């Protein structure tokens, strides 16, 4: 299973809080069939852990570069992690 899925941790900076970034990311992940989670960070950024079929993961990362209306993404740092296949659904972590 791990050969057919990809797992990436994202750190998104810019104006990404107070603009529905997490909810919009959750919606887009569901549309793409990507599992994982998204949360706000205390420094004003957003962190996400995403896992799924590589094409879908790449599509979600591309979407995250713009985000929802009102967001102004400055940078996305990507860290590849071993795909474990242990994530189910996509949720907002508080």
matplotlib code that plots the C-alpha trace (Angstrom):
import matplotlib.pyplot as plt

x = [0.0, 2.8, 4.1, 0.9, 0.4, 2.4, 2.5, 3.6, 3.6, 3.0, 3.8, 1.9, 2.7, 1.1, -2.5, -3.9, -5.8, -9.2, -9.9, -11.5, -8.2, -8.7, -12.3, -11.6, -8.6, -10.8, -13.4, -10.8, -9.1, -12.5, -13.1, -9.7, -9.9, -6.9, -6.7, -5.1, -5.5, -5.0, -4.5, -3.6, -0.2, 0.4, 2.7, -0.1, 0.7, -1.1, 0.2, -1.3, -0.5, -1.8, -1.7, -3.1, -2.6, 0.4, -1.6, -4.3, -1.7, 0.1, -3.3, -4.0, -0.6, -1.1, -4.5, -2.9, -0.5, -3.5, -6.1, -9.5, -10.5, -9.0, -5.9, -2.5, 0.0, 3.6, 5.3, 4.7, 7.4, 7.0, 8.4, 8.0, 7.3, 6.9, 3.4, 1.8, -1.7, -3.0, -5.0, -8.7, -10.7, -9.6, -10.2, -9.5, -7.4, -7.9]
y = [0.0, 2.5, 2.2, 3.7, 6.6, 9.7, 11.6, 15.2, 17.6, 21.2, 24.5, 27.4, 31.0, 34.2, 35.5, 32.0, 32.4, 34.2, 33.5, 30.0, 28.3, 25.2, 24.6, 25.2, 22.8, 20.2, 20.6, 20.4, 17.3, 15.6, 16.4, 14.9, 11.9, 12.9, 11.9, 13.9, 17.0, 20.7, 23.1, 26.7, 27.4, 29.9, 32.0, 32.7, 29.9, 26.7, 23.1, 20.2, 16.5, 15.0, 11.5, 9.8, 8.9, 11.0, 12.9, 13.9, 14.9, 17.1, 18.6, 19.5, 21.1, 23.1, 24.3, 25.2, 27.6, 29.9, 28.7, 30.2, 33.8, 36.1, 34.0, 35.4, 32.5, 33.6, 30.2, 26.5, 24.3, 20.6, 17.7, 14.2, 11.6, 7.8, 6.9, 4.8, 4.5, 5.2, 8.4, 8.2, 11.1, 14.7, 16.8, 20.1, 19.8, 22.4]
z = [0.0, 0.9, -2.7, -4.1, -1.7, -0.8, 2.5, 2.9, 5.8, 4.7, 6.5, 5.0, 5.8, 4.8, 5.5, 6.1, 9.4, 9.6, 5.9, 6.2, 5.0, 7.1, 6.2, 2.5, 2.7, 4.3, 1.5, -1.3, 0.3, 0.5, -3.2, -4.1, -1.8, 0.2, 3.9, 6.8, 8.9, 9.0, 11.9, 12.8, 14.3, 17.1, 14.8, 12.3, 9.9, 9.0, 9.1, 7.2, 7.0, 3.8, 2.4, -0.7, -4.3, -5.5, -8.2, -5.7, -3.1, -5.7, -6.7, -3.1, -2.7, -5.8, -4.5, -1.1, -2.9, -3.5, -0.9, -0.6, -1.5, 1.0, 1.6, 0.6, 0.7, 0.9, 1.1, 1.5, 2.9, 2.0, 4.0, 2.6, 5.2, 5.0, 3.8, 6.5, 5.2, 8.7, 8.0, 7.4, 6.2, 6.5, 9.6, 11.2, 14.3, 17.1]

ax = plt.figure().add_subplot(projection="3d")
ax.plot(x, y, z, "-o")
ax.set_aspect("equal")
plt.show()
